[in-house]
């Protein structure tokens, strides 16, 4: 099996590269990862040439402009990366007859009237931000492929940049002895990149899975709840400060509760641990200096 991975140097791409190499089911696969250092994902010819040269059986498209406020400030860039980039990958997969796995987001939903148990795969998207709009557009383009899988996830952590990783930011505040300011009235499922990567490997091996699948750690929380849970486990760490969503000053809309229902994933045979378990393991990995 030959797997082509975009966004290979990102938070998820890094975790997925490691898990692919370690999992016995995929350790023998040939994996080729690319990032913005290789070419601009909005350059159709560069994308086509790179994918055709590698001739992948499957393409996993994790590359995205995922900073929500930046998408509001520069919608043209969001359109280039999150729409033109997806279109280019879709076109290349059509040419190669490659399977495409696309990473999407809980921000495709408005979070105003969240169904009991969370949003299901067939619930109607209603994004409240430029970022959310671009992810919906990406989903629509990916659906043009017969052999496609859209994986929606939420609130990723497990990276190396505290500006993008809320759990890491909480830990760094604790190390400095300063309280983190965390939103207490917005809810979703915090998801560890390592657990998401393992679920993706399961879905890649189960090649008959198509359509959309929601993949998150189990449970729902605000970031303040996550911060309170984590700082309780760090001796001497100050408790986080509560901040209402309306006072944060975000650009664009944010879903108040974008929890995703993961029943389909469970029916397929895979269940992720709780977010509490994931936070504990991520914190332990930070203490050890690895990413397990």
C-alpha positions as a printed Julia matrix, in Angstrom:
292×3 Matrix{Float64}:
   0.0    0.0     0.0
   1.26   3.45   -0.95
  -0.05   6.34    1.17
   0.37  10.04    0.36
  -0.04  12.43    3.28
  -0.53  16.18    3.03
   0.17  18.38    6.05
   2.74  15.84    7.2
   4.48  18.31    9.5
   1.26  19.43   11.21
  -0.13  18.35   14.57
  -2.12  15.45   13.14
   0.24  14.66   10.28
   3.13  14.16   12.69
   1.1   11.81   14.91
  -0.26   9.87   11.93
   3.22   9.38   10.43
   4.41   7.88   13.73
   1.39   5.61   14.18
   1.54   4.36   10.58
   5.14   3.32   11.12
   4.42   1.61   14.46
   1.16  -0.21   13.72
   1.79  -3.79   12.47
  -1.05  -3.41    9.97
   0.62  -0.46    8.22
   4.32  -0.63    9.15
   5.14  -2.11    5.73
   3.27   0.62    3.81
   5.22   3.15    1.77
   4.34   6.6     3.13
   5.18   9.88    1.43
   4.48  13.02    3.44
   4.44  16.54    2.01
   4.02  19.98    3.53
   4.09  23.62    2.54
   7.87  23.35    2.34
   7.41  21.11   -0.71
   4.84  23.16   -2.62
   1.76  25.36   -2.32
  -1.34  23.17   -2.02
  -3.2   25.78   -4.12
  -0.82  25.16   -7.04
  -2.82  22.69   -9.12
   0.08  21.62  -11.32
   2.41  21.05   -8.36
  -0.21  18.95   -6.57
  -0.97  16.91   -9.68
   2.69  16.29  -10.49
   3.55  15.27   -6.91
   0.66  12.85   -6.54
   1.11  11.33   -9.99
   4.84  10.84   -9.39
   4.2    8.91   -6.16
   1.19   6.99   -7.56
  -0.59   6.48   -4.21
  -3.29   3.96   -3.44
  -4.67   6.35   -0.83
  -4.28  10.07   -0.13
  -4.86  11.43    3.39
  -5.49  15.16    3.2
  -4.82  16.8     6.56
  -3.35  20.07    5.24
  -5.57  23.05    6.06
  -5.6   26.64    7.19
  -7.26  25.88   10.53
  -6.77  29.06   12.59
 -10.36  30.26   12.67
  -9.71  33.95   13.32
  -7.04  34.08   10.63
  -9.58  32.71    8.15
 -11.92  35.57    9.09
  -9.13  38.12    8.66
  -7.89  36.69    5.37
 -10.72  34.78    3.68
  -8.83  34.73    0.37
  -6.08  32.68    1.98
  -8.65  30.37    3.55
 -10.25  29.87    0.14
  -6.88  29.16   -1.49
  -5.83  26.55    1.04
  -9.11  25.01    2.18
 -11.05  25.08   -1.09
  -8.64  25.38   -4.02
  -6.24  23.04   -2.23
  -8.93  20.42   -1.7
 -10.09  20.77   -5.31
  -6.53  20.12   -6.5
  -6.19  17.01   -4.35
  -9.61  15.74   -5.49
  -8.69  16.27   -9.15
  -5.42  14.41   -8.7
  -7.19  11.52   -6.96
  -9.72  11.34   -9.79
  -6.86  11.03  -12.28
  -5.11   8.35  -10.23
  -8.26   6.55   -9.0
  -6.81   6.92   -5.5
  -8.85   6.65   -2.35
  -9.14   9.99   -0.53
  -9.44  10.51    3.23
 -10.29  14.12    4.11
 -10.09  15.67    7.58
 -12.98  17.96    8.46
 -14.23  19.69   11.58
 -17.02  20.03   14.13
 -17.13  23.7    13.08
 -19.33  22.73   10.14
 -22.19  22.83   12.69
 -23.67  25.9    14.38
 -23.93  24.35   17.87
 -27.17  26.15   18.65
 -29.48  23.17   19.12
 -27.1   20.26   19.56
 -28.92  16.9    19.32
 -28.89  14.62   22.34
 -25.75  12.55   22.03
 -24.1   15.03   19.66
 -24.24  15.75   15.96
 -24.51  12.72   13.7
 -22.89  12.35   10.31
 -26.09  13.08    8.4
 -27.11  16.18   10.39
 -27.28  19.33    8.29
 -24.17  21.55    8.5
 -24.67  25.24    9.21
 -21.21  26.8     9.69
 -20.87  30.14   11.47
 -17.37  31.06   10.29
 -15.31  31.32    7.13
 -13.3   28.34    8.32
 -16.45  26.26    8.8
 -17.73  27.27    5.36
 -14.5   26.17    3.71
 -14.62  22.79    5.46
 -18.19  22.2     4.23
 -17.11  23.14    0.72
 -14.23  20.69    1.02
 -16.59  17.93    2.09
 -18.8   18.57   -0.93
 -15.85  18.33   -3.33
 -14.47  15.19   -1.72
 -17.9   13.55   -2.08
 -17.41  13.68   -5.88
 -15.1   10.69   -5.45
 -16.72   7.28   -5.16
 -13.93   6.03   -2.9
 -13.77   8.78   -0.3
 -13.92   9.11    3.47
 -14.53  12.34    5.36
 -13.44  12.25    9.0
 -14.81  15.02   11.2
 -13.04  15.66   14.46
 -12.78  18.39   17.09
 -10.51  20.37   19.44
  -7.21  18.67   18.68
  -4.34  18.63   21.15
  -1.0   16.85   21.22
   1.16  19.31   19.29
   4.24  21.39   20.01
   2.89  24.93   19.62
   1.03  26.33   22.64
  -0.67  28.89   20.4
  -2.48  26.04   18.64
  -2.68  23.43   21.42
  -4.83  24.3    24.42
  -3.58  21.42   26.59
   0.03  22.4    26.01
  -0.86  26.02   26.79
  -2.45  24.96   30.09
   0.66  22.96   31.03
   2.97  25.85   30.18
   0.9   28.24   32.3
   1.14  25.75   35.17
   4.92  25.58   34.79
   5.11  29.37   35.0
   2.71  29.44   37.96
   0.22  31.63   36.1
  -3.47  30.78   35.66
  -4.65  30.06   32.14
  -7.69  32.02   30.95
 -10.12  29.45   29.53
 -13.61  29.62   28.05
 -16.16  27.96   30.3
 -19.34  28.05   28.18
 -18.31  26.52   24.85
 -18.34  22.73   24.59
 -17.04  19.99   22.34
 -14.95  16.81   22.52
 -11.23  17.46   23.14
  -9.36  14.96   20.95
  -5.79  13.69   21.26
  -3.95  13.52   17.93
  -2.46  10.15   18.87
  -5.91   8.64   19.43
  -7.24  10.21   16.22
  -4.25   8.85   14.3
  -4.87   5.33   15.63
  -8.52   5.55   14.6
  -7.47   6.76   11.16
  -5.18   3.76   10.75
  -8.11   1.5    11.65
 -10.27   3.24    9.02
  -7.48   3.07    6.43
  -7.1   -0.66    6.94
 -10.89  -1.07    6.78
 -10.83   0.18    3.19
 -14.53  -0.45    2.54
 -15.55   2.43    4.86
 -16.79   5.4     2.84
 -18.87   8.52    3.46
 -18.46  10.44    6.7
 -17.3    9.23   10.12
 -17.04  11.27   13.33
 -13.87  10.56   15.32
 -13.29  12.17   18.73
 -12.35  11.17   22.23
 -15.4   10.33   24.33
 -17.12  12.94   26.46
 -17.87  16.63   26.24
 -16.15  19.49   28.03
 -15.34  23.17   27.97
 -11.67  24.14   27.86
 -12.09  25.45   31.41
 -13.2   21.98   32.51
 -10.17  20.5    30.79
  -7.93  23.06   32.49
  -9.44  22.4    35.91
  -9.02  18.63   35.44
  -5.4   19.01   34.37
  -4.26  21.57   36.96
  -5.73  19.39   39.73
  -3.07  16.87   38.71
  -0.14  19.3    38.64
   1.15  20.11   42.13
   1.09  23.83   42.84
  -0.58  24.76   39.57
  -3.05  27.67   39.87
  -6.64  26.97   38.9
  -7.65  28.38   35.5
  -9.73  31.53   35.2
 -13.22  31.35   33.73
 -13.9   33.46   30.63
 -17.28  33.64   28.85
 -17.19  33.0    25.12
 -18.75  36.41   24.39
 -15.86  38.17   26.15
 -13.04  36.43   24.32
 -13.22  38.68   21.28
 -13.21  35.98   18.62
 -13.82  36.96   15.02
 -16.63  35.08   13.3
 -19.09  32.75   14.94
 -18.28  29.81   17.18
 -20.59  26.85   17.89
 -21.62  26.81   21.55
 -21.79  23.01   21.62
 -20.38  21.15   18.63
 -20.07  17.72   20.23
 -19.93  14.99   17.57
 -21.72  11.67   17.9
 -19.32   8.76   17.35
 -21.8    5.88   17.24
 -20.93   5.03   13.62
 -17.26   4.62   14.5
 -18.25   2.33   17.39
 -20.43   0.23   15.08
 -17.46  -0.12   12.74
 -15.49  -1.56   15.67
 -13.41   1.28   17.12
 -13.93   3.39   20.23
 -11.63   6.13   21.49
 -10.81   6.61   25.19
 -12.36   9.44   27.2
 -10.91  12.93   26.9
  -9.77  12.67   30.54
  -7.72   9.56   29.76
  -6.31  11.28   26.68
  -5.34  14.41   28.61
  -3.58  12.26   31.24
  -1.54  10.46   28.56
  -0.71  13.68   26.74
   0.46  15.27   29.99
   2.58  12.22   30.76
   4.13  12.43   27.29
   5.04  16.06   27.94
   6.7   15.08   31.22
   8.68  12.35   29.46
   9.44  14.5    26.45
   7.84  12.18   23.89
   4.48  12.0    22.1
   2.93   8.66   23.12
